[in-house]
Amino acid sequence: NVPIRITTALFLCVSVRLWVNDMRFEVISYSSKAGMELNCDSVAWLDREDCVSVVLCTAEDASAEAVVKAKQRVGEIMEKIYPCKDGETAEEVCSAISCSGLGGAAVLAVRGSSAVWQCRGSGRIYFFSENGITECSGKEQRAGGKTALQSGDAVMVCSEGFYSHISQTEMDIDLHRSENAAEWLENLLVRQLSESGAAGKSISVLLCMVKN
């Protein structure tokens, strides 16, 4: 059995550095129920051999039953995304993922320098590179795809409670004033805490910085 790191609590922050082939990734995840009775988000990530997989699910509502269901779906989706079976590619698995009964979901699979992603509902992924920021949203046309990563790039997987209180410009500013993923997260959270409306929803985010 492969241990899957699941972030879903009052407050939980997990940070790690890992290698995927010749690329080094700094990964950190954070989840908080903020002012809510339950944390509606569940975030999980798994690193093994040449793959890093990330799954974020948001409950359809704030009921205990919906929150438990979202946590269960994280594990189910992670089992599908890695390892891919019977000749399936990560891209095929991502595109076939069903997120019915969830408020939102975001799935990311990184193998080597290639990242495959899929978003549903309120789930969102941002890619940061020298060419700018690419937003991937389950509510927009870019609900799934594939992109190449290189040293200096960064990825953010986050829930609506996080991205609804911060602009892409602010995300990018905090990224460029940070030397590592942990510092990027700290800068983002300081900005979040300054927003009075940020306490109304669960906040979950996973950050990944690509290094030489």
Secondary structure, DSSP 8 states (H G I E B T S, - for coil): ----EEE-SSEEEEEEEEEETTEEEEEEEEEE-TTSSS--EEEEEEEETTEEEEEEEEESSSSHHHHHHHHHHHHHHHHHHSS--TT--HHHHHHH---TTEEEEEEEEEETTEEEEEEEET-EEEEEETTEEEEEETTSS-SEEEEE--TT-EEEEE-HHHHTTS-HHHHHHHHHT-SSHHHHHHHHHHHHHT-GGGGGS-EEEEEEEEE-
